[in-house]
Amino acid sequence: MALDADGRKVITVPEAAQELGISRNSGYEAAARGELPTIRIGRRLLVPRAALDRLLSEAGKAA
């Protein structure tokens, strides 16, 4: 399972948005559209590190 630099398996939507180079609001909009994979734990919306890594690697192959 992929971990971030802090050893976490999930990151917040704003952290994922920062890695993607988009705004916080764009990150939440992408999550709502299903373009950014997320899981909900209680009221928190989190992005699995492995899913974000896959998304970034697929985008790199398409470019």
PDBQT receptor file of N, H, CA, C and O in Angstrom, charges set to zero:
ATOM      1  N   MET A   1       0.843  -1.172   0.000  1.00  0.00    +0.000 N 
ATOM      2  CA  MET A   1       0.000   0.000   0.000  1.00  0.00    +0.000 C 
ATOM      3  C   MET A   1       0.892   1.241   0.000  1.00  0.00    +0.000 C 
ATOM      4  O   MET A   1       1.880   1.299   0.731  1.00  0.00    +0.000 OA
ATOM      5  N   ALA A   2       0.546   2.218  -0.810  1.00  0.00    +0.000 N 
ATOM      6  H   ALA A   2      -0.257   2.171  -1.404  1.00  0.00    +0.000 HD
ATOM      7  CA  ALA A   2       1.349   3.434  -0.938  1.00  0.00    +0.000 C 
ATOM      8  C   ALA A   2       1.166   4.334   0.280  1.00  0.00    +0.000 C 
ATOM      9  O   ALA A   2       0.065   4.467   0.815  1.00  0.00    +0.000 OA
ATOM     10  N   LEU A   3       2.251   4.937   0.698  1.00  0.00    +0.000 N 
ATOM     11  H   LEU A   3       3.145   4.828   0.263  1.00  0.00    +0.000 HD
ATOM     12  CA  LEU A   3       2.229   5.871   1.821  1.00  0.00    +0.000 C 
ATOM     13  C   LEU A   3       2.793   7.203   1.364  1.00  0.00    +0.000 C 
ATOM     14  O   LEU A   3       3.614   7.256   0.448  1.00  0.00    +0.000 OA
ATOM     15  N   ASP A   4       2.346   8.293   2.013  1.00  0.00    +0.000 N 
ATOM     16  H   ASP A   4       1.680   8.250   2.757  1.00  0.00    +0.000 HD
ATOM     17  CA  ASP A   4       2.945   9.583   1.685  1.00  0.00    +0.000 C 
ATOM     18  C   ASP A   4       4.197   9.772   2.535  1.00  0.00    +0.000 C 
ATOM     19  O   ASP A   4       4.596   8.856   3.253  1.00  0.00    +0.000 OA
ATOM     20  N   ALA A   5       4.812  10.933   2.464  1.00  0.00    +0.000 N 
ATOM     21  H   ALA A   5       4.487  11.677   1.880  1.00  0.00    +0.000 HD
ATOM     22  CA  ALA A   5       6.070  11.185   3.178  1.00  0.00    +0.000 C 
ATOM     23  C   ALA A   5       5.902  11.053   4.691  1.00  0.00    +0.000 C 
ATOM     24  O   ALA A   5       6.860  10.740   5.398  1.00  0.00    +0.000 OA
ATOM     25  N   ASP A   6       4.685  11.292   5.188  1.00  0.00    +0.000 N 
ATOM     26  H   ASP A   6       3.907  11.546   4.613  1.00  0.00    +0.000 HD
ATOM     27  CA  ASP A   6       4.419  11.183   6.623  1.00  0.00    +0.000 C 
ATOM     28  C   ASP A   6       3.974   9.782   7.021  1.00  0.00    +0.000 C 
ATOM     29  O   ASP A   6       3.674   9.537   8.189  1.00  0.00    +0.000 OA
ATOM     30  N   GLY A   7       3.929   8.855   6.059  1.00  0.00    +0.000 N 
ATOM     31  H   GLY A   7       4.173   9.054   5.110  1.00  0.00    +0.000 HD
ATOM     32  CA  GLY A   7       3.521   7.494   6.352  1.00  0.00    +0.000 C 
ATOM     33  C   GLY A   7       2.017   7.287   6.369  1.00  0.00    +0.000 C 
ATOM     34  O   GLY A   7       1.544   6.264   6.863  1.00  0.00    +0.000 OA
ATOM     35  N   ARG A   8       1.255   8.239   5.838  1.00  0.00    +0.000 N 
ATOM     36  H   ARG A   8       1.640   9.070   5.436  1.00  0.00    +0.000 HD
ATOM     37  CA  ARG A   8      -0.205   8.120   5.829  1.00  0.00    +0.000 C 
ATOM     38  C   ARG A   8      -0.681   7.435   4.555  1.00  0.00    +0.000 C 
ATOM     39  O   ARG A   8      -0.108   7.632   3.484  1.00  0.00    +0.000 OA
ATOM     40  N   LYS A   9      -1.733   6.629   4.676  1.00  0.00    +0.000 N 
ATOM     41  H   LYS A   9      -2.199   6.468   5.546  1.00  0.00    +0.000 HD
ATOM     42  CA  LYS A   9      -2.310   5.936   3.526  1.00  0.00    +0.000 C 
ATOM     43  C   LYS A   9      -3.360   6.785   2.835  1.00  0.00    +0.000 C 
ATOM     44  O   LYS A   9      -3.735   6.497   1.698  1.00  0.00    +0.000 OA
ATOM     45  N   VAL A  10      -3.841   7.829   3.503  1.00  0.00    +0.000 N 
ATOM     46  H   VAL A  10      -3.536   8.063   4.426  1.00  0.00    +0.000 HD
ATOM     47  CA  VAL A  10      -4.836   8.732   2.922  1.00  0.00    +0.000 C 
ATOM     48  C   VAL A  10      -4.395  10.171   3.159  1.00  0.00    +0.000 C 
ATOM     49  O   VAL A  10      -3.679  10.466   4.116  1.00  0.00    +0.000 OA
ATOM     50  N   ILE A  11      -4.837  11.065   2.268  1.00  0.00    +0.000 N 
ATOM     51  H   ILE A  11      -5.418  10.826   1.491  1.00  0.00    +0.000 HD
ATOM     52  CA  ILE A  11      -4.574  12.491   2.433  1.00  0.00    +0.000 C 
ATOM     53  C   ILE A  11      -5.885  13.237   2.236  1.00  0.00    +0.000 C 
ATOM     54  O   ILE A  11      -6.855  12.677   1.726  1.00  0.00    +0.000 OA
ATOM     55  N   THR A  12      -5.910  14.487   2.637  1.00  0.00    +0.000 N 
ATOM     56  H   THR A  12      -5.122  14.941   3.051  1.00  0.00    +0.000 HD
ATOM     57  CA  THR A  12      -7.120  15.284   2.488  1.00  0.00    +0.000 C 
ATOM     58  C   THR A  12      -7.269  15.743   1.041  1.00  0.00    +0.000 C 
ATOM     59  O   THR A  12      -6.316  15.717   0.262  1.00  0.00    +0.000 OA
ATOM     60  N   VAL A  13      -8.479  16.162   0.702  1.00  0.00    +0.000 N 
ATOM     61  H   VAL A  13      -9.253  16.184   1.335  1.00  0.00    +0.000 HD
ATOM     62  CA  VAL A  13      -8.724  16.667  -0.651  1.00  0.00    +0.000 C 
ATOM     63  C   VAL A  13      -7.852  17.896  -0.938  1.00  0.00    +0.000 C 
ATOM     64  O   VAL A  13      -7.268  17.968  -2.019  1.00  0.00    +0.000 OA
ATOM     65  N   PRO A  14      -7.736  18.871  -0.015  1.00  0.00    +0.000 N 
ATOM     66  CA  PRO A  14      -6.850  20.007  -0.303  1.00  0.00    +0.000 C 
ATOM     67  C   PRO A  14      -5.391  19.598  -0.531  1.00  0.00    +0.000 C 
ATOM     68  O   PRO A  14      -4.713  20.197  -1.365  1.00  0.00    +0.000 OA
ATOM     69  N   GLU A  15      -4.898  18.589   0.197  1.00  0.00    +0.000 N 
ATOM     70  H   GLU A  15      -5.449  18.102   0.875  1.00  0.00    +0.000 HD
ATOM     71  CA  GLU A  15      -3.530  18.108  -0.025  1.00  0.00    +0.000 C 
ATOM     72  C   GLU A  15      -3.400  17.466  -1.402  1.00  0.00    +0.000 C 
ATOM     73  O   GLU A  15      -2.405  17.675  -2.096  1.00  0.00    +0.000 OA
ATOM     74  N   ALA A  16      -4.405  16.686  -1.799  1.00  0.00    +0.000 N 
ATOM     75  H   ALA A  16      -5.214  16.516  -1.235  1.00  0.00    +0.000 HD
ATOM     76  CA  ALA A  16      -4.387  16.064  -3.126  1.00  0.00    +0.000 C 
ATOM     77  C   ALA A  16      -4.452  17.136  -4.208  1.00  0.00    +0.000 C 
ATOM     78  O   ALA A  16      -3.753  17.049  -5.218  1.00  0.00    +0.000 OA
ATOM     79  N   ALA A  17      -5.290  18.144  -3.995  1.00  0.00    +0.000 N 
ATOM     80  H   ALA A  17      -5.858  18.215  -3.175  1.00  0.00    +0.000 HD
ATOM     81  CA  ALA A  17      -5.418  19.232  -4.970  1.00  0.00    +0.000 C 
ATOM     82  C   ALA A  17      -4.084  19.948  -5.143  1.00  0.00    +0.000 C 
ATOM     83  O   ALA A  17      -3.702  20.291  -6.262  1.00  0.00    +0.000 OA
ATOM     84  N   GLN A  18      -3.380  20.172  -4.044  1.00  0.00    +0.000 N 
ATOM     85  H   GLN A  18      -3.690  19.893  -3.136  1.00  0.00    +0.000 HD
ATOM     86  CA  GLN A  18      -2.077  20.838  -4.114  1.00  0.00    +0.000 C 
ATOM     87  C   GLN A  18      -1.104  20.003  -4.951  1.00  0.00    +0.000 C 
ATOM     88  O   GLN A  18      -0.362  20.556  -5.763  1.00  0.00    +0.000 OA
ATOM     89  N   GLU A  19      -1.100  18.686  -4.764  1.00  0.00    +0.000 N 
ATOM     90  H   GLU A  19      -1.703  18.237  -4.105  1.00  0.00    +0.000 HD
ATOM     91  CA  GLU A  19      -0.217  17.821  -5.560  1.00  0.00    +0.000 C 
ATOM     92  C   GLU A  19      -0.587  17.842  -7.033  1.00  0.00    +0.000 C 
ATOM     93  O   GLU A  19       0.280  17.734  -7.899  1.00  0.00    +0.000 OA
ATOM     94  N   LEU A  20      -1.880  17.983  -7.314  1.00  0.00    +0.000 N 
ATOM     95  H   LEU A  20      -2.585  18.071  -6.610  1.00  0.00    +0.000 HD
ATOM     96  CA  LEU A  20      -2.352  18.006  -8.698  1.00  0.00    +0.000 C 
ATOM     97  C   LEU A  20      -2.195  19.378  -9.341  1.00  0.00    +0.000 C 
ATOM     98  O   LEU A  20      -2.346  19.519 -10.555  1.00  0.00    +0.000 OA
ATOM     99  N   GLY A  21      -1.894  20.386  -8.532  1.00  0.00    +0.000 N 
ATOM    100  H   GLY A  21      -1.772  20.271  -7.546  1.00  0.00    +0.000 HD
ATOM    101  CA  GLY A  21      -1.730  21.740  -9.062  1.00  0.00    +0.000 C 
ATOM    102  C   GLY A  21      -3.050  22.423  -9.364  1.00  0.00    +0.000 C 
ATOM    103  O   GLY A  21      -3.133  23.269 -10.255  1.00  0.00    +0.000 OA
ATOM    104  N   ILE A  22      -4.088  22.049  -8.615  1.00  0.00    +0.000 N 
ATOM    105  H   ILE A  22      -4.020  21.362  -7.891  1.00  0.00    +0.000 HD
ATOM    106  CA  ILE A  22      -5.394  22.677  -8.783  1.00  0.00    +0.000 C 
ATOM    107  C   ILE A  22      -5.815  23.303  -7.463  1.00  0.00    +0.000 C 
ATOM    108  O   ILE A  22      -5.205  23.048  -6.424  1.00  0.00    +0.000 OA
ATOM    109  N   SER A  23      -6.853  24.120  -7.505  1.00  0.00    +0.000 N 
ATOM    110  H   SER A  23      -7.349  24.327  -8.348  1.00  0.00    +0.000 HD
ATOM    111  CA  SER A  23      -7.318  24.777  -6.286  1.00  0.00    +0.000 C 
ATOM    112  C   SER A  23      -8.059  23.788  -5.386  1.00  0.00    +0.000 C 
ATOM    113  O   SER A  23      -8.464  22.709  -5.820  1.00  0.00    +0.000 OA
ATOM    114  N   ARG A  24      -8.223  24.179  -4.139  1.00  0.00    +0.000 N 
ATOM    115  H   ARG A  24      -7.895  25.055  -3.787  1.00  0.00    +0.000 HD
ATOM    116  CA  ARG A  24      -8.966  23.375  -3.167  1.00  0.00    +0.000 C 
ATOM    117  C   ARG A  24     -10.378  23.119  -3.672  1.00  0.00    +0.000 C 
ATOM    118  O   ARG A  24     -10.864  21.988  -3.628  1.00  0.00    +0.000 OA
ATOM    119  N   ASN A  25     -11.042  24.177  -4.157  1.00  0.00    +0.000 N 
ATOM    120  H   ASN A  25     -10.648  25.095  -4.193  1.00  0.00    +0.000 HD
ATOM    121  CA  ASN A  25     -12.411  24.032  -4.654  1.00  0.00    +0.000 C 
ATOM    122  C   ASN A  25     -12.465  23.105  -5.859  1.00  0.00    +0.000 C 
ATOM    123  O   ASN A  25     -13.382  22.292  -5.974  1.00  0.00    +0.000 OA
ATOM    124  N   SER A  26     -11.495  23.216  -6.755  1.00  0.00    +0.000 N 
ATOM    125  H   SER A  26     -10.750  23.877  -6.661  1.00  0.00    +0.000 HD
ATOM    126  CA  SER A  26     -11.460  22.321  -7.916  1.00  0.00    +0.000 C 
ATOM    127  C   SER A  26     -11.271  20.875  -7.474  1.00  0.00    +0.000 C 
ATOM    128  O   SER A  26     -11.812  19.959  -8.094  1.00  0.00    +0.000 OA
ATOM    129  N   GLY A  27     -10.510  20.670  -6.411  1.00  0.00    +0.000 N 
ATOM    130  H   GLY A  27     -10.071  21.414  -5.907  1.00  0.00    +0.000 HD
ATOM    131  CA  GLY A  27     -10.327  19.324  -5.869  1.00  0.00    +0.000 C 
ATOM    132  C   GLY A  27     -11.635  18.737  -5.374  1.00  0.00    +0.000 C 
ATOM    133  O   GLY A  27     -11.947  17.580  -5.654  1.00  0.00    +0.000 OA
ATOM    134  N   TYR A  28     -12.405  19.536  -4.632  1.00  0.00    +0.000 N 
ATOM    135  H   TYR A  28     -12.151  20.476  -4.404  1.00  0.00    +0.000 HD
ATOM    136  CA  TYR A  28     -13.698  19.055  -4.141  1.00  0.00    +0.000 C 
ATOM    137  C   TYR A  28     -14.678  18.839  -5.293  1.00  0.00    +0.000 C 
ATOM    138  O   TYR A  28     -15.478  17.904  -5.257  1.00  0.00    +0.000 OA
ATOM    139  N   GLU A  29     -14.624  19.695  -6.311  1.00  0.00    +0.000 N 
ATOM    140  H   GLU A  29     -13.974  20.455  -6.341  1.00  0.00    +0.000 HD
ATOM    141  CA  GLU A  29     -15.498  19.518  -7.480  1.00  0.00    +0.000 C 
ATOM    142  C   GLU A  29     -15.137  18.236  -8.235  1.00  0.00    +0.000 C 
ATOM    143  O   GLU A  29     -16.021  17.501  -8.673  1.00  0.00    +0.000 OA
ATOM    144  N   ALA A  30     -13.837  17.972  -8.384  1.00  0.00    +0.000 N 
ATOM    145  H   ALA A  30     -13.119  18.570  -8.028  1.00  0.00    +0.000 HD
ATOM    146  CA  ALA A  30     -13.395  16.743  -9.052  1.00  0.00    +0.000 C 
ATOM    147  C   ALA A  30     -13.845  15.515  -8.258  1.00  0.00    +0.000 C 
ATOM    148  O   ALA A  30     -14.230  14.501  -8.842  1.00  0.00    +0.000 OA
ATOM    149  N   ALA A  31     -13.794  15.608  -6.932  1.00  0.00    +0.000 N 
ATOM    150  H   ALA A  31     -13.482  16.431  -6.458  1.00  0.00    +0.000 HD
ATOM    151  CA  ALA A  31     -14.257  14.499  -6.092  1.00  0.00    +0.000 C 
ATOM    152  C   ALA A  31     -15.757  14.285  -6.269  1.00  0.00    +0.000 C 
ATOM    153  O   ALA A  31     -16.214  13.144  -6.345  1.00  0.00    +0.000 OA
ATOM    154  N   ALA A  32     -16.521  15.362  -6.336  1.00  0.00    +0.000 N 
ATOM    155  H   ALA A  32     -16.151  16.289  -6.274  1.00  0.00    +0.000 HD
ATOM    156  CA  ALA A  32     -17.976  15.253  -6.504  1.00  0.00    +0.000 C 
ATOM    157  C   ALA A  32     -18.332  14.638  -7.856  1.00  0.00    +0.000 C 
ATOM    158  O   ALA A  32     -19.320  13.912  -7.969  1.00  0.00    +0.000 OA
ATOM    159  N   ARG A  33     -17.526  14.930  -8.884  1.00  0.00    +0.000 N 
ATOM    160  H   ARG A  33     -16.724  15.520  -8.792  1.00  0.00    +0.000 HD
ATOM    161  CA  ARG A  33     -17.768  14.369 -10.222  1.00  0.00    +0.000 C 
ATOM    162  C   ARG A  33     -17.246  12.940 -10.354  1.00  0.00    +0.000 C 
ATOM    163  O   ARG A  33     -17.517  12.275 -11.353  1.00  0.00    +0.000 OA
ATOM    164  N   GLY A  34     -16.506  12.466  -9.366  1.00  0.00    +0.000 N 
ATOM    165  H   GLY A  34     -16.286  13.007  -8.554  1.00  0.00    +0.000 HD
ATOM    166  CA  GLY A  34     -15.945  11.124  -9.425  1.00  0.00    +0.000 C 
ATOM    167  C   GLY A  34     -14.608  11.054 -10.140  1.00  0.00    +0.000 C 
ATOM    168  O   GLY A  34     -14.092   9.963 -10.382  1.00  0.00    +0.000 OA
ATOM    169  N   GLU A  35     -14.044  12.199 -10.481  1.00  0.00    +0.000 N 
ATOM    170  H   GLU A  35     -14.464  13.086 -10.285  1.00  0.00    +0.000 HD
ATOM    171  CA  GLU A  35     -12.755  12.228 -11.175  1.00  0.00    +0.000 C 
ATOM    172  C   GLU A  35     -11.584  12.043 -10.213  1.00  0.00    +0.000 C 
ATOM    173  O   GLU A  35     -10.502  11.620 -10.621  1.00  0.00    +0.000 OA
ATOM    174  N   LEU A  36     -11.798  12.360  -8.941  1.00  0.00    +0.000 N 
ATOM    175  H   LEU A  36     -12.677  12.705  -8.610  1.00  0.00    +0.000 HD
ATOM    176  CA  LEU A  36     -10.787  12.190  -7.901  1.00  0.00    +0.000 C 
ATOM    177  C   LEU A  36     -11.318  11.130  -6.939  1.00  0.00    +0.000 C 
ATOM    178  O   LEU A  36     -12.327  11.364  -6.274  1.00  0.00    +0.000 OA
ATOM    179  N   PRO A  37     -10.663   9.968  -6.848  1.00  0.00    +0.000 N 
ATOM    180  CA  PRO A  37     -11.169   8.903  -5.989  1.00  0.00    +0.000 C 
ATOM    181  C   PRO A  37     -11.102   9.306  -4.517  1.00  0.00    +0.000 C 
ATOM    182  O   PRO A  37     -10.069   9.776  -4.041  1.00  0.00    +0.000 OA
ATOM    183  N   THR A  38     -12.200   9.121  -3.810  1.00  0.00    +0.000 N 
ATOM    184  H   THR A  38     -13.039   8.739  -4.197  1.00  0.00    +0.000 HD
ATOM    185  CA  THR A  38     -12.253   9.490  -2.399  1.00  0.00    +0.000 C 
ATOM    186  C   THR A  38     -12.962   8.418  -1.590  1.00  0.00    +0.000 C 
ATOM    187  O   THR A  38     -13.688   7.579  -2.123  1.00  0.00    +0.000 OA
ATOM    188  N   ILE A  39     -12.729   8.475  -0.284  1.00  0.00    +0.000 N 
ATOM    189  H   ILE A  39     -12.140   9.156   0.150  1.00  0.00    +0.000 HD
ATOM    190  CA  ILE A  39     -13.491   7.671   0.669  1.00  0.00    +0.000 C 
ATOM    191  C   ILE A  39     -13.978   8.615   1.754  1.00  0.00    +0.000 C 
ATOM    192  O   ILE A  39     -13.302   9.587   2.094  1.00  0.00    +0.000 OA
ATOM    193  N   ARG A  40     -15.152   8.326   2.296  1.00  0.00    +0.000 N 
ATOM    194  H   ARG A  40     -15.701   7.536   2.020  1.00  0.00    +0.000 HD
ATOM    195  CA  ARG A  40     -15.703   9.157   3.361  1.00  0.00    +0.000 C 
ATOM    196  C   ARG A  40     -15.583   8.383   4.669  1.00  0.00    +0.000 C 
ATOM    197  O   ARG A  40     -16.024   7.239   4.782  1.00  0.00    +0.000 OA
ATOM    198  N   ILE A  41     -14.976   9.037   5.647  1.00  0.00    +0.000 N 
ATOM    199  H   ILE A  41     -14.618   9.966   5.556  1.00  0.00    +0.000 HD
ATOM    200  CA  ILE A  41     -14.880   8.490   6.996  1.00  0.00    +0.000 C 
ATOM    201  C   ILE A  41     -15.535   9.520   7.902  1.00  0.00    +0.000 C 
ATOM    202  O   ILE A  41     -14.967  10.575   8.185  1.00  0.00    +0.000 OA
ATOM    203  N   GLY A  42     -16.733   9.195   8.347  1.00  0.00    +0.000 N 
ATOM    204  H   GLY A  42     -17.194   8.338   8.117  1.00  0.00    +0.000 HD
ATOM    205  CA  GLY A  42     -17.502  10.179   9.106  1.00  0.00    +0.000 C 
ATOM    206  C   GLY A  42     -17.827  11.349   8.200  1.00  0.00    +0.000 C 
ATOM    207  O   GLY A  42     -18.419  11.175   7.135  1.00  0.00    +0.000 OA
ATOM    208  N   ARG A  43     -17.441  12.534   8.622  1.00  0.00    +0.000 N 
ATOM    209  H   ARG A  43     -16.960  12.675   9.487  1.00  0.00    +0.000 HD
ATOM    210  CA  ARG A  43     -17.668  13.730   7.809  1.00  0.00    +0.000 C 
ATOM    211  C   ARG A  43     -16.469  14.072   6.937  1.00  0.00    +0.000 C 
ATOM    212  O   ARG A  43     -16.535  14.987   6.115  1.00  0.00    +0.000 OA
ATOM    213  N   ARG A  44     -15.379  13.343   7.115  1.00  0.00    +0.000 N 
ATOM    214  H   ARG A  44     -15.326  12.600   7.783  1.00  0.00    +0.000 HD
ATOM    215  CA  ARG A  44     -14.152  13.658   6.373  1.00  0.00    +0.000 C 
ATOM    216  C   ARG A  44     -14.133  12.967   5.023  1.00  0.00    +0.000 C 
ATOM    217  O   ARG A  44     -14.491  11.796   4.900  1.00  0.00    +0.000 OA
ATOM    218  N   LEU A  45     -13.714  13.708   4.020  1.00  0.00    +0.000 N 
ATOM    219  H   LEU A  45     -13.423  14.660   4.120  1.00  0.00    +0.000 HD
ATOM    220  CA  LEU A  45     -13.546  13.173   2.671  1.00  0.00    +0.000 C 
ATOM    221  C   LEU A  45     -12.043  13.049   2.435  1.00  0.00    +0.000 C 
ATOM    222  O   LEU A  45     -11.323  14.048   2.441  1.00  0.00    +0.000 OA
ATOM    223  N   LEU A  46     -11.573  11.815   2.227  1.00  0.00    +0.000 N 
ATOM    224  H   LEU A  46     -12.157  11.004   2.222  1.00  0.00    +0.000 HD
ATOM    225  CA  LEU A  46     -10.140  11.555   2.109  1.00  0.00    +0.000 C 
ATOM    226  C   LEU A  46      -9.817  10.882   0.783  1.00  0.00    +0.000 C 
ATOM    227  O   LEU A  46     -10.654  10.199   0.193  1.00  0.00    +0.000 OA
ATOM    228  N   VAL A  47      -8.591  11.088   0.330  1.00  0.00    +0.000 N 
ATOM    229  H   VAL A  47      -7.911  11.643   0.809  1.00  0.00    +0.000 HD
ATOM    230  CA  VAL A  47      -8.120  10.521  -0.932  1.00  0.00    +0.000 C 
ATOM    231  C   VAL A  47      -7.086   9.445  -0.604  1.00  0.00    +0.000 C 
ATOM    232  O   VAL A  47      -6.067   9.743   0.020  1.00  0.00    +0.000 OA
ATOM    233  N   PRO A  48      -7.331   8.200  -1.013  1.00  0.00    +0.000 N 
ATOM    234  CA  PRO A  48      -6.322   7.156  -0.793  1.00  0.00    +0.000 C 
ATOM    235  C   PRO A  48      -5.043   7.475  -1.572  1.00  0.00    +0.000 C 
ATOM    236  O   PRO A  48      -5.089   7.790  -2.761  1.00  0.00    +0.000 OA
ATOM    237  N   ARG A  49      -3.917   7.388  -0.891  1.00  0.00    +0.000 N 
ATOM    238  H   ARG A  49      -3.880   7.132   0.075  1.00  0.00    +0.000 HD
ATOM    239  CA  ARG A  49      -2.619   7.707  -1.500  1.00  0.00    +0.000 C 
ATOM    240  C   ARG A  49      -2.377   6.845  -2.743  1.00  0.00    +0.000 C 
ATOM    241  O   ARG A  49      -1.902   7.347  -3.762  1.00  0.00    +0.000 OA
ATOM    242  N   ALA A  50      -2.703   5.552  -2.663  1.00  0.00    +0.000 N 
ATOM    243  H   ALA A  50      -3.089   5.144  -1.836  1.00  0.00    +0.000 HD
ATOM    244  CA  ALA A  50      -2.469   4.647  -3.794  1.00  0.00    +0.000 C 
ATOM    245  C   ALA A  50      -3.301   5.063  -5.004  1.00  0.00    +0.000 C 
ATOM    246  O   ALA A  50      -2.820   5.002  -6.136  1.00  0.00    +0.000 OA
ATOM    247  N   ALA A  51      -4.548   5.487  -4.775  1.00  0.00    +0.000 N 
ATOM    248  H   ALA A  51      -4.939   5.537  -3.856  1.00  0.00    +0.000 HD
ATOM    249  CA  ALA A  51      -5.418   5.903  -5.882  1.00  0.00    +0.000 C 
ATOM    250  C   ALA A  51      -4.890   7.178  -6.529  1.00  0.00    +0.000 C 
ATOM    251  O   ALA A  51      -4.932   7.315  -7.752  1.00  0.00    +0.000 OA
ATOM    252  N   LEU A  52      -4.395   8.108  -5.724  1.00  0.00    +0.000 N 
ATOM    253  H   LEU A  52      -4.361   7.997  -4.731  1.00  0.00    +0.000 HD
ATOM    254  CA  LEU A  52      -3.842   9.346  -6.275  1.00  0.00    +0.000 C 
ATOM    255  C   LEU A  52      -2.574   9.046  -7.078  1.00  0.00    +0.000 C 
ATOM    256  O   LEU A  52      -2.369   9.617  -8.149  1.00  0.00    +0.000 OA
ATOM    257  N   ASP A  53      -1.732   8.160  -6.569  1.00  0.00    +0.000 N 
ATOM    258  H   ASP A  53      -1.899   7.696  -5.699  1.00  0.00    +0.000 HD
ATOM    259  CA  ASP A  53      -0.516   7.783  -7.302  1.00  0.00    +0.000 C 
ATOM    260  C   ASP A  53      -0.860   7.147  -8.645  1.00  0.00    +0.000 C 
ATOM    261  O   ASP A  53      -0.219   7.436  -9.655  1.00  0.00    +0.000 OA
ATOM    262  N   ARG A  54      -1.887   6.269  -8.656  1.00  0.00    +0.000 N 
ATOM    263  H   ARG A  54      -2.408   6.034  -7.835  1.00  0.00    +0.000 HD
ATOM    264  CA  ARG A  54      -2.335   5.651  -9.914  1.00  0.00    +0.000 C 
ATOM    265  C   ARG A  54      -2.845   6.709 -10.881  1.00  0.00    +0.000 C 
ATOM    266  O   ARG A  54      -2.522   6.673 -12.069  1.00  0.00    +0.000 OA
ATOM    267  N   LEU A  55      -3.640   7.653 -10.380  1.00  0.00    +0.000 N 
ATOM    268  H   LEU A  55      -3.901   7.683  -9.416  1.00  0.00    +0.000 HD
ATOM    269  CA  LEU A  55      -4.187   8.724 -11.213  1.00  0.00    +0.000 C 
ATOM    270  C   LEU A  55      -3.059   9.536 -11.845  1.00  0.00    +0.000 C 
ATOM    271  O   LEU A  55      -3.111   9.855 -13.033  1.00  0.00    +0.000 OA
ATOM    272  N   LEU A  56      -2.048   9.868 -11.059  1.00  0.00    +0.000 N 
ATOM    273  H   LEU A  56      -2.006   9.608 -10.094  1.00  0.00    +0.000 HD
ATOM    274  CA  LEU A  56      -0.925  10.652 -11.565  1.00  0.00    +0.000 C 
ATOM    275  C   LEU A  56      -0.102   9.861 -12.581  1.00  0.00    +0.000 C 
ATOM    276  O   LEU A  56       0.349  10.424 -13.578  1.00  0.00    +0.000 OA
ATOM    277  N   SER A  57       0.099   8.566 -12.343  1.00  0.00    +0.000 N 
ATOM    278  H   SER A  57      -0.268   8.108 -11.533  1.00  0.00    +0.000 HD
ATOM    279  CA  SER A  57       0.891   7.775 -13.291  1.00  0.00    +0.000 C 
ATOM    280  C   SER A  57       0.136   7.574 -14.600  1.00  0.00    +0.000 C 
ATOM    281  O   SER A  57       0.748   7.582 -15.668  1.00  0.00    +0.000 OA
ATOM    282  N   GLU A  58      -1.177   7.395 -14.538  1.00  0.00    +0.000 N 
ATOM    283  H   GLU A  58      -1.674   7.388 -13.671  1.00  0.00    +0.000 HD
ATOM    284  CA  GLU A  58      -1.977   7.263 -15.759  1.00  0.00    +0.000 C 
ATOM    285  C   GLU A  58      -1.980   8.563 -16.548  1.00  0.00    +0.000 C 
ATOM    286  O   GLU A  58      -1.938   8.545 -17.778  1.00  0.00    +0.000 OA
ATOM    287  N   ALA A  59      -2.030   9.686 -15.849  1.00  0.00    +0.000 N 
ATOM    288  H   ALA A  59      -2.064   9.701 -14.850  1.00  0.00    +0.000 HD
ATOM    289  CA  ALA A  59      -2.013  10.987 -16.523  1.00  0.00    +0.000 C 
ATOM    290  C   ALA A  59      -0.664  11.201 -17.203  1.00  0.00    +0.000 C 
ATOM    291  O   ALA A  59      -0.599  11.789 -18.283  1.00  0.00    +0.000 OA
ATOM    292  N   GLY A  60       0.406  10.729 -16.581  1.00  0.00    +0.000 N 
ATOM    293  H   GLY A  60       0.354  10.251 -15.704  1.00  0.00    +0.000 HD
ATOM    294  CA  GLY A  60       1.730  10.856 -17.173  1.00  0.00    +0.000 C 
ATOM    295  C   GLY A  60       1.878  10.031 -18.435  1.00  0.00    +0.000 C 
ATOM    296  O   GLY A  60       2.572  10.438 -19.366  1.00  0.00    +0.000 OA
ATOM    297  N   LYS A  61       1.235   8.880 -18.476  1.00  0.00    +0.000 N 
ATOM    298  H   LYS A  61       0.671   8.550 -17.719  1.00  0.00    +0.000 HD
ATOM    299  CA  LYS A  61       1.295   8.018 -19.658  1.00  0.00    +0.000 C 
ATOM    300  C   LYS A  61       0.488   8.602 -20.810  1.00  0.00    +0.000 C 
ATOM    301  O   LYS A  61       0.848   8.431 -21.974  1.00  0.00    +0.000 OA
ATOM    302  N   ALA A  62      -0.614   9.299 -20.484  1.00  0.00    +0.000 N 
ATOM    303  H   ALA A  62      -0.906   9.439 -19.538  1.00  0.00    +0.000 HD
ATOM    304  CA  ALA A  62      -1.487   9.863 -21.516  1.00  0.00    +0.000 C 
ATOM    305  C   ALA A  62      -0.903  11.128 -22.129  1.00  0.00    +0.000 C 
ATOM    306  O   ALA A  62      -1.249  11.497 -23.251  1.00  0.00    +0.000 OA
ATOM    307  N   ALA A  63      -0.022  11.789 -21.398  1.00  0.00    +0.000 N 
ATOM    308  H   ALA A  63       0.260  11.489 -20.486  1.00  0.00    +0.000 HD
ATOM    309  CA  ALA A  63       0.521  13.070 -21.878  1.00  0.00    +0.000 C 
ATOM    310  C   ALA A  63       1.585  12.897 -22.928  1.00  0.00    +0.000 C 
ATOM    311  O   ALA A  63       2.130  13.884 -23.422  1.00  0.00    +0.000 OA
TER     312      ALA A  63
